[in-house]
Structures are given as structure tokens and as C-alpha cells.
């Protein structure tokens, strides 16, 4: 079954634009070439040095892989992400080594590469085993997944408790949800947990008000919006400080069909 890579659990264009801006900022402050994710991909390349970057986003892993001499197919369905992706490739002068494919995953037309990489995107699929199975069919040497270990939407929990105290906070699937599904599907993988420090999610917390208000369901409530602005102002230091975050690299050899 084909799943939309950014099927939300539904994200608006505004959400995607804000996410793209945030990813662009964070990628500018990280040394992605030293990332355990990039290193895992490089460790399993063959002579062709070919990679599928599934859900390439703004190119935070596409670019360092291309700079390392890889031929990369960057697969990304979001117009907002694609805009930043192409800017990143031009900025790092690697456009010639990257084929950009505007598509969801799995692809309608089969492509193959030595390594299939999907970094922080499988959580948007409602069929984890199907997503990973499509990676196996595309990879000749290795499948590499990167998933969050710590809750992705953790920053929303205190706000949810304030504005919607009688409802559970939203949960985006993470390692605890995804890895058991892979095991159940018969995938035996190597797992490496690593921790990194992320800078501020926004240059100013008030920039996130539209996204937060939409998720809280208060976008049409002036009183609640005013309260949200006040809370973000009071907690500005908390929202702006760097935070440690754990992620997992899940890596395995594709099984023969």
C-alpha cells in the first residue's frame, strides 16, 4: 500500500513551511558530515557510491553525502521542503550529484541504490513494515533508518496540559513504536542510540504561535491565543535553550525476496 510520506496525521502547508524553516536553521548549525547517520551510510557503500535519501527534506543529509562523493537520489514530496532542498544543493555546489524526485514513498517507479536512507520520516507513515519493506526492495547493500527515541512532540506537553488538560497530549511515533513493528515484520537490525544537542527550535517562540494554536485547537479563540502568547513570553528562556535529544540509527541488510 502506498503511503504519503508526509500524510498527517495531517500537516498544513503552514506547518510544513514552518518545519522546513526550522530544519534549515538546525542544519546550518550541525556538522552533518560527522553525524552517526551519515557515517552509517558511508560505511556500507559499494563502488557505485549510490544512495536513496527518502524524505530528504531540506537536504541536511543529502548535501554531506553528495560532498562525500555519493550519487544521491533525493526523494521529497513537499513543495515547501523542495524549495529549501534545492537551495541547499546549490549553496554547497552539489546539484550535479543529486537527482531530486518529487514523490511520496514508496515510489511508483522502482529505483535502486546501494543504500536506502530514511532519516526521521518513517513516523509519518501508517505502515512501518510496508515502508521498511519498500526500502529493502530499493537497497542492494543496506537499509538505514533514523528515528527519534525521545518524544518528538515533547515540547507541546506542558502547553497541552494548560489548554486541554482533560485530553492526552499528541504523540508522534518514535523508536518505541517503530522498532517493535520492524521486529514483528522479521527485520533483524543493528541499532545504535546516540545523543545530540539541538539549538532553539525557533529564533523567537512567538513564530510558532500559528502552528501551536492549530495543534491546540485554539486558532479561532482570541482569549486562548492571548494566553498562549503570554505563556510563551513567560517561558521564553525555556523554549530557547538548547536541549539534548536521543535518536536511533537502525541498520540492516535487505532480505532476499
FITI-312855 format. One record per residue (C-alpha): residue in three letters; x, y, z. Coordinates in steps of 0.1 Angstrom, whole numbers, plus 5000, padded with zeros to 4 digits. Example, Ala and Ser with C-alpha at 12.3 -4.5 7.8 and 13.67 -1.06 7.14 Angstrom:
ALA512349555078
SER513749895071
% end
This chain:
UNK500050005000
UNK501450344990
UNK501650585019
UNK502050965016
UNK505451045032
UNK504051355049
UNK500551225054
UNK499451375086
UNK498351305109
UNK497751605087
UNK500051885082
UNK499052215066
UNK501252405042
UNK501952645070
UNK503152365092
UNK505352235065
UNK506852575058
UNK507552635095
UNK509052285098
UNK511252355067
UNK512452675082
UNK513352505115
UNK515152225098
UNK517052475077
UNK518252665107
UNK519252355126
UNK521152205096
UNK523152525094
UNK524452475129
UNK525152105128
UNK528151925113
UNK526151665094
UNK529251505079
UNK530151375114
UNK526651255121
UNK526250885130
UNK523650875103
UNK525950985075
UNK528750775089
UNK526550465088
UNK525650525052
UNK529250575042
UNK530250255059
UNK528150045036
UNK528750205002
UNK530049994973
UNK531950104943
UNK528950294929
UNK528550514960
UNK524850544953
UNK522250654979
UNK518550704980
UNK517650975005
UNK514050915013
UNK512251225026
UNK515351435020
UNK513651745035
UNK515952045033
UNK518951835024
UNK520651815057
UNK521951465049
UNK521751485011
UNK524351755009
UNK527051595031
UNK526551265013
UNK527051434979
UNK530051624992
UNK531451285003
UNK531351174966
UNK527950994966
UNK525451004938
UNK522251074956
UNK518651044946
UNK516751284970
UNK513051194973
UNK510851454988
UNK507051524983
UNK506751865000
UNK507052174978
UNK508052375009
UNK510952135016
UNK511952114980
UNK512452484978
UNK515052465007
UNK516552144994
UNK517452294960
UNK518852604978
UNK521052374999
UNK522352184969
UNK523252504951
UNK524752654982
UNK527052354986
UNK527652324949
UNK526551954947
UNK523451984925
UNK525251784898
UNK525551484921
UNK521951484932
UNK518751384914
UNK515751534930
UNK512551334928
UNK509351504939
UNK507451204952
UNK506051024982
UNK507350694993
UNK507250424980
UNK507950544945
UNK505650444917
UNK508650364895
UNK511250144912
UNK514750284918
UNK517750114933
UNK520850224951
UNK523450064973
UNK522050235004
UNK518450345011
UNK518350605038
UNK515250735056
UNK516150985083
UNK513351095106
UNK510451035082
UNK509150685088
UNK506950825116
UNK504750995090
UNK503750655076
UNK500950455089
UNK502650125078
UNK506150105092
UNK506749745080
UNK505549845045
UNK507750155044
UNK510849945055
UNK509949665030
UNK510049925002
UNK513450035014
UNK514649675012
UNK513449634976
UNK515349954967
UNK518649884985
UNK521249644972
UNK523549665002
UNK522049835033
UNK518950005047
UNK519450285072
UNK516650435093
UNK517050715117
UNK514250765142
UNK513650975173
UNK514050805207
UNK512851095228
UNK509351225222
UNK509151445191
UNK506251655204
UNK507551675239
UNK507752055237
UNK503952055234
UNK503151855265
UNK503252145290
UNK501152365267
UNK498652075262
UNK498252035299
UNK497452405302
UNK494952435273
UNK493552085270
UNK494051935305
UNK491451665300
UNK492851515268
UNK496051325262
UNK498851515245
UNK499551435208
UNK502151165202
UNK504251125171
UNK505550765167
UNK509150715179
UNK511650435185
UNK509350265210
UNK506550235184
UNK508650185152
UNK511249925162
UNK508849665175
UNK506949685142
UNK510149605124
UNK510949315146
UNK507449175141
UNK507949205103
UNK511048985107
UNK513649265102
UNK516849195122
UNK518849515125
UNK521749675142
UNK520749965165
UNK522850255177
UNK521450515201
UNK523150855201
UNK522551185217
UNK523051535203
UNK522151885214
UNK519652085194
UNK519752455193
UNK516552665196
UNK513552535176
UNK512752895166
UNK514653225166
UNK511653355186
UNK509053135202
UNK506253365190
UNK507053255155
UNK505552915164
UNK502153055176
UNK500252965144
UNK501452605145
UNK500952565182
UNK497552725181
UNK496452495153
UNK497652185172
UNK495952305204
UNK492752385185
UNK492652745197
UNK493452925164
UNK489953085164
UNK489853175201
UNK491253525207
UNK491353485245
UNK493253155243
UNK495653305217
UNK496453585240
UNK497053345268
UNK499353135246
UNK501353445237
UNK501753525274
UNK502853175283
UNK505453175255
UNK506753515267
UNK506953395303
UNK508753075292
UNK510953225265
UNK514153115282
UNK512952755285
UNK511952745248
UNK515152905235
UNK517752695254
UNK519452405236
UNK518152065245
UNK519651715244
UNK517851475222
UNK518351095216
UNK517950935183
UNK518550585169
UNK520250455138
UNK518550125127
UNK520649955100
UNK520249615083
UNK521049425052
UNK518049385028
UNK516549045029
UNK516348844996
UNK512848834982
% end
